[in-house]
């Protein structure tokens, strides 16, 4: 049976106009075409929370091993070992356990005073100026410094590492990204690994250089150079993106909900719940893709083996079935329920605790200094990428 969508139901991840505000399209797909097929780009999509939640954890049917974005799945290229977001168990589990050892609660907690200090250093000079860019002045800076500290990348190279990741994700309007480009980023970190081998420190790079583990073949060994480079590249990219987008969205969404913003300024204890609601309401990664390993049926229609399936996280996160009564409403007092912005199951984001910590501290420090603001959307710029969604600039008039 051919999968068809009702008239007017359409979603294209490369369409700049749709991407500027995809939620009307997400709502239409979720309610009218819960199994959606895009003929132009040849992908299927799931959009209801229960469907997406179940499919993400079903790695036997929906594989990550060919990539987690449509372009990679279509390209069918070799993916270097160690890109854990593009792996299935059991290989994924071996590599994830290694990284999980590096993201210990001790390491994350120890960063709080440093994060707060960097926020103060960035924000204090702006006080009294009347202007603040949520991304340019803080969102693009603080996460880069934090992940650089964790990894052991020297400060003078941290900005270049962030820019390299951002450049790889950028796309021309209406066009897919270069699937192969992001697979060759590890060499950027090669000289740092060589230097760290001679100058060990308390950082992830040193830990990875020295760790011994049992691989998927039962062999006890250390990481190869290729694996090391891949790991560090993956952690660097993931560590920069989520929090940068989160801080940009905080500026826009809280400007549009001034009463809730004032509540947060008056009662900072509400900020952790606000961070969760921001992540649900505007997820930095609005979709993730999987390779379909066997025929699977949804709503009486078959998705054939070999297809690409897009999981519309941005649509699932606003499904009223999971977030009643209306998922399209931003509410910092919403009853806590699991959202999918950090994925779920095997691929649950290793850096989620760090992103939440950074987001909380950033919002606390911003609200201390600027309890009132209005964003200038005429000068704001949405990042031109098809894989993540957020702002390159979010300027505001602050008081």
C-alpha positions as CSV (number, residue, x, y, z in Angstrom):
1,X,0.0,0.0,0.0
2,X,1.3,3.4,-1.0
3,X,1.7,5.9,1.9
4,X,0.0,9.2,1.1
5,X,-0.6,12.3,3.1
6,X,-3.7,14.4,3.1
7,X,-3.6,17.6,1.0
8,X,-1.8,20.3,2.8
9,X,0.2,18.0,5.1
10,X,3.9,18.4,4.1
11,X,7.2,18.5,5.9
12,X,10.7,19.1,4.3
13,X,13.6,19.4,6.7
14,X,15.6,21.4,4.1
15,X,12.8,24.0,3.5
16,X,14.0,27.3,5.1
17,X,10.5,28.7,5.5
18,X,9.1,25.5,7.1
19,X,12.2,25.2,9.4
20,X,11.7,28.8,10.7
21,X,8.6,27.5,12.5
22,X,8.0,23.8,11.8
23,X,5.3,23.3,14.4
24,X,2.3,23.8,12.2
25,X,3.7,21.2,9.9
26,X,4.5,18.9,12.8
27,X,1.0,19.3,14.2
28,X,-0.6,18.5,10.9
29,X,1.5,15.4,10.4
30,X,1.0,14.2,13.9
31,X,-2.8,14.4,13.7
32,X,-3.4,13.6,10.0
33,X,-0.5,11.5,8.8
34,X,1.1,9.7,11.8
35,X,3.1,7.7,9.3
36,X,4.3,10.3,6.8
37,X,6.2,9.8,3.5
38,X,8.1,12.5,1.7
39,X,8.4,11.4,-1.9
40,X,10.9,14.1,-2.9
41,X,13.5,13.1,-0.4
42,X,12.4,9.5,0.0
43,X,12.0,9.2,3.8
44,X,9.3,8.1,6.1
45,X,8.5,9.9,9.4
46,X,6.9,9.2,12.8
47,X,5.6,12.1,14.8
48,X,3.4,10.8,17.7
49,X,5.2,10.6,21.1
50,X,4.4,6.9,21.7
51,X,5.6,5.9,18.2
52,X,8.8,7.9,18.4
53,X,9.6,6.8,21.9
54,X,9.2,3.1,21.0
55,X,11.0,3.3,17.7
56,X,14.1,5.0,19.1
57,X,14.7,2.1,21.5
58,X,14.0,-0.6,18.9
59,X,17.5,-0.7,17.4
60,X,16.8,-4.2,15.9
61,X,14.3,-2.5,13.5
62,X,15.6,1.0,13.4
63,X,19.4,0.9,13.1
64,X,21.8,3.8,13.9
65,X,24.7,2.0,12.2
66,X,24.2,3.8,8.9
67,X,24.0,7.2,10.6
68,X,21.3,9.2,12.4
69,X,20.6,11.8,9.7
70,X,19.0,11.3,6.3
71,X,22.0,12.4,4.3
72,X,24.3,9.8,5.9
73,X,21.8,7.0,5.5
74,X,21.4,7.8,1.8
75,X,25.1,8.1,1.3
76,X,25.8,4.6,2.8
77,X,29.4,5.5,3.6
78,X,31.8,3.9,6.1
79,X,31.4,5.4,9.6
80,X,34.6,5.5,11.8
81,X,34.5,3.4,14.9
82,X,33.7,5.4,18.0
83,X,30.9,7.6,16.6
84,X,28.6,6.2,19.3
85,X,25.5,8.1,18.0
86,X,25.9,6.1,14.8
87,X,26.3,2.7,16.4
88,X,24.0,-0.1,17.6
89,X,24.6,-2.6,20.4
90,X,26.8,-4.4,21.2
91,X,29.5,-2.2,19.7
92,X,27.7,0.9,20.9
93,X,27.5,-0.4,24.5
94,X,31.3,-1.0,24.6
95,X,32.1,2.5,23.4
96,X,29.4,4.2,25.5
97,X,30.7,2.6,28.7
98,X,34.1,4.1,28.0
99,X,32.7,7.6,27.6
100,X,30.3,7.2,30.6
101,X,33.4,6.7,32.8
102,X,34.6,10.1,31.7
103,X,31.3,12.0,32.4
104,X,31.3,11.2,36.1
105,X,29.1,13.2,38.6
106,X,32.3,14.3,40.2
107,X,33.7,15.8,37.0
108,X,30.4,17.5,36.2
109,X,29.8,18.9,39.7
110,X,33.3,20.3,39.9
111,X,32.5,22.5,36.8
112,X,29.8,24.5,38.5
113,X,32.0,27.3,40.0
114,X,33.9,27.5,36.8
115,X,30.8,27.8,34.7
116,X,29.4,30.5,37.0
117,X,32.6,32.4,36.9
118,X,32.7,32.3,33.1
119,X,29.1,33.5,33.0
120,X,29.9,36.4,35.3
121,X,33.0,37.3,33.3
122,X,30.9,37.4,30.1
123,X,27.8,39.2,31.5
124,X,29.2,41.8,34.0
125,X,30.8,44.0,31.3
126,X,27.5,44.2,29.5
127,X,25.5,45.4,32.5
128,X,24.3,49.0,31.9
129,X,24.9,48.8,28.1
130,X,21.2,48.0,27.4
131,X,22.1,45.3,25.0
132,X,22.8,41.6,25.2
133,X,23.1,38.8,22.6
134,X,22.0,35.5,24.1
135,X,24.1,33.6,21.6
136,X,27.0,35.9,20.7
137,X,27.7,37.1,24.2
138,X,27.2,33.8,26.1
139,X,25.6,30.9,24.3
140,X,28.3,30.5,21.7
141,X,31.1,31.1,24.3
142,X,30.4,29.3,27.6
143,X,29.6,25.8,26.3
144,X,32.8,25.9,24.1
145,X,34.9,26.8,27.2
146,X,33.3,24.1,29.4
147,X,33.7,21.2,26.9
148,X,37.2,22.4,26.1
149,X,38.1,22.2,29.8
150,X,36.6,18.8,30.1
151,X,38.4,17.5,27.0
152,X,41.7,19.1,27.6
153,X,41.7,21.3,24.5
154,X,43.9,24.4,25.1
155,X,41.9,27.5,25.4
156,X,43.4,29.2,22.4
157,X,42.0,26.4,20.2
158,X,38.6,26.0,21.7
159,X,36.9,28.5,19.4
160,X,38.4,26.9,16.3
161,X,37.1,23.5,17.5
162,X,33.6,25.0,17.9
163,X,33.6,26.7,14.6
164,X,34.7,23.5,12.8
165,X,31.7,21.6,14.2
166,X,29.3,24.4,13.3
167,X,30.7,24.7,9.7
168,X,30.2,21.0,9.1
169,X,26.5,21.2,10.1
170,X,25.7,24.2,7.9
171,X,23.7,23.7,4.8
172,X,22.8,25.8,1.8
173,X,19.1,26.9,1.7
174,X,17.0,24.0,0.5
175,X,19.9,21.6,0.2
176,X,21.1,18.5,2.2
177,X,24.4,18.7,4.1
178,X,27.6,17.1,2.8
179,X,27.3,13.7,4.4
180,X,31.0,12.9,4.2
181,X,32.3,16.2,5.6
182,X,31.5,15.5,9.2
183,X,33.2,12.1,9.1
184,X,36.7,13.6,8.7
185,X,36.9,16.0,11.6
186,X,39.0,14.0,14.0
187,X,42.4,15.0,12.6
188,X,41.8,18.6,14.0
189,X,42.6,17.1,17.4
190,X,45.6,15.1,16.5
191,X,48.3,17.5,17.8
192,X,46.4,17.8,21.1
193,X,46.5,14.0,21.6
194,X,50.2,13.9,20.9
195,X,50.8,16.7,23.4
196,X,48.6,15.2,26.1
197,X,50.4,11.9,25.8
198,X,53.5,13.7,27.0
199,X,51.7,16.1,29.4
200,X,48.8,14.2,31.1
201,X,46.2,16.1,33.0
202,X,42.8,15.6,34.7
203,X,40.7,15.6,31.5
204,X,38.9,13.3,29.2
205,X,41.7,13.3,26.6
206,X,44.2,11.9,29.1
207,X,41.6,9.4,30.4
208,X,40.9,8.1,26.9
209,X,44.7,7.9,26.1
210,X,45.2,5.6,29.1
211,X,42.0,3.6,29.4
212,X,42.0,-0.2,29.0
213,X,38.8,-1.9,28.0
214,X,37.3,-5.1,26.7
215,X,36.1,-4.6,23.1
216,X,33.2,-6.2,21.4
217,X,35.4,-9.1,20.4
218,X,36.5,-9.8,24.0
219,X,40.0,-8.4,23.5
220,X,41.5,-6.2,26.3
221,X,43.2,-3.3,24.7
222,X,43.5,0.5,24.5
223,X,41.9,2.8,22.0
224,X,43.4,3.1,18.5
225,X,44.5,6.5,17.4
226,X,41.5,6.7,15.0
227,X,39.1,5.8,17.8
228,X,40.6,8.5,20.0
229,X,40.3,11.2,17.4
230,X,36.7,10.2,16.7
231,X,35.7,10.1,20.3
232,X,37.1,13.6,21.0
233,X,35.5,15.0,17.8
234,X,32.1,13.6,18.8
235,X,32.3,14.9,22.4
236,X,33.5,18.3,21.2
237,X,30.7,18.7,18.7
238,X,27.9,17.5,21.0
239,X,29.1,19.5,23.9
240,X,28.9,22.7,22.0
241,X,25.7,22.4,20.2
242,X,22.9,21.6,22.7
243,X,23.7,24.3,25.2
244,X,24.3,27.0,22.7
245,X,20.9,26.3,21.1
246,X,19.2,26.1,24.6
247,X,20.5,29.5,25.7
248,X,19.4,31.1,22.4
249,X,15.9,29.6,22.7
250,X,15.7,30.7,26.4
251,X,16.1,34.3,25.2
252,X,13.4,34.1,22.6
253,X,10.8,32.0,24.5
254,X,11.1,33.8,27.8
255,X,10.8,37.2,26.0
256,X,7.5,35.8,24.6
257,X,6.3,34.7,28.0
258,X,7.3,37.7,30.3
259,X,5.1,36.6,33.2
260,X,6.8,33.3,33.5
261,X,10.2,35.0,33.1
262,X,9.4,37.3,36.0
263,X,8.5,34.2,38.1
264,X,11.9,32.8,37.4
265,X,13.6,36.0,38.3
266,X,11.7,36.1,41.6
267,X,12.0,32.4,42.4
268,X,15.2,30.8,40.9
269,X,14.2,27.5,42.3
270,X,11.8,27.2,39.3
271,X,14.7,27.4,36.8
272,X,15.4,23.6,36.6
273,X,11.8,23.0,35.6
274,X,12.0,25.9,33.1
275,X,15.1,24.3,31.5
276,X,13.2,21.1,31.0
277,X,10.2,22.9,29.5
278,X,12.5,24.9,27.2
279,X,14.2,21.6,26.0
280,X,10.7,20.1,25.4
281,X,9.3,23.2,23.7
282,X,12.2,24.0,21.4
283,X,14.5,20.9,21.1
284,X,17.9,21.8,19.6
285,X,17.7,18.6,17.5
286,X,14.1,18.5,16.1
287,X,14.6,15.1,14.4
288,X,16.8,12.0,14.2
289,X,16.8,9.3,11.5
290,X,17.3,5.6,11.4
291,X,17.8,2.9,8.8
292,X,14.9,0.4,8.6
293,X,16.3,-3.1,8.8
294,X,13.0,-5.0,8.1
295,X,9.5,-4.4,6.9
296,X,7.5,-2.7,9.6
297,X,3.8,-1.7,9.7
298,X,2.3,1.5,11.1
299,X,-1.4,2.5,10.9
300,X,-2.0,-0.3,8.4
301,X,0.8,0.8,6.0
302,X,4.1,-0.9,5.5
303,X,7.5,0.8,5.6
304,X,9.8,-1.5,3.6
305,X,13.2,-2.7,4.6
306,X,16.0,-0.4,3.5
307,X,14.0,2.8,4.0
308,X,15.1,5.9,6.0
309,X,12.8,6.7,8.9
310,X,12.8,10.2,10.5
311,X,11.7,10.4,14.1
312,X,10.2,13.9,14.5
313,X,11.3,14.7,18.0
314,X,10.0,18.3,17.7
315,X,6.5,16.9,16.9
316,X,6.6,14.2,19.6
317,X,7.6,16.7,22.2
318,X,4.4,18.6,21.6
319,X,2.0,15.7,21.4
320,X,-1.0,16.4,23.6
321,X,-1.2,12.7,24.4
322,X,2.0,12.9,26.3
323,X,1.8,16.6,27.3
324,X,-1.9,17.4,28.1
325,X,-3.9,19.5,27.6
326,X,-1.9,21.3,24.8
327,X,1.7,20.5,24.0
328,X,2.0,23.7,22.0
329,X,1.7,25.8,25.2
330,X,4.9,26.8,27.0
331,X,4.4,26.3,30.7
332,X,7.2,26.2,33.4
333,X,4.6,24.7,35.8
334,X,3.8,21.8,33.5
335,X,3.6,18.4,35.2
336,X,7.0,16.7,34.7
337,X,7.0,14.1,31.9
338,X,9.7,12.5,29.9
339,X,10.6,14.5,26.7
340,X,12.8,13.2,23.9
341,X,15.2,16.1,23.5
342,X,18.1,14.0,24.9
343,X,16.8,10.9,23.2
344,X,15.9,7.8,25.2
345,X,17.2,4.3,25.9
346,X,20.5,3.2,24.4
347,X,21.3,6.6,22.9
348,X,20.2,8.8,25.8
349,X,22.6,11.8,25.8
350,X,25.7,11.2,27.9
351,X,26.1,15.0,28.3
352,X,22.5,15.7,29.4
353,X,23.5,16.4,33.0
354,X,26.2,18.9,31.8
355,X,23.8,20.6,29.4
356,X,21.2,21.0,32.2
357,X,23.9,22.3,34.6
358,X,25.1,24.9,32.0
359,X,21.5,25.9,31.1
360,X,20.5,26.4,34.8
361,X,23.6,28.4,35.7
362,X,23.3,30.5,32.5
363,X,19.7,31.4,33.2
364,X,20.4,32.1,36.9
365,X,23.2,34.5,36.0
366,X,21.3,36.2,33.2
367,X,18.2,36.8,35.3
368,X,20.3,38.2,38.2
369,X,21.5,40.9,35.9
370,X,18.7,41.3,33.3
371,X,15.3,40.4,34.8
372,X,13.6,42.1,31.8
373,X,14.4,41.9,28.1
374,X,12.9,42.2,24.7
375,X,14.5,40.3,21.8
376,X,15.1,42.1,18.5
377,X,13.9,39.4,16.0
378,X,14.7,41.7,13.1
379,X,18.4,41.2,13.8
380,X,18.2,37.6,15.0
381,X,19.6,34.9,12.7
382,X,18.4,31.3,12.6
383,X,21.3,28.9,12.0
384,X,21.2,27.5,8.5
385,X,21.4,23.8,9.3
386,X,19.0,20.9,8.6
387,X,20.1,18.7,11.6
388,X,20.0,21.1,14.5
389,X,17.7,24.1,15.0
390,X,18.7,27.3,16.8
391,X,20.0,30.8,16.6
392,X,23.3,32.2,15.5
393,X,22.4,35.5,17.0
394,X,19.6,36.4,19.5
395,X,20.1,40.1,20.3
396,X,18.0,41.7,23.1
397,X,17.3,45.0,24.7
398,X,17.8,44.4,28.4
399,X,16.8,46.3,31.5
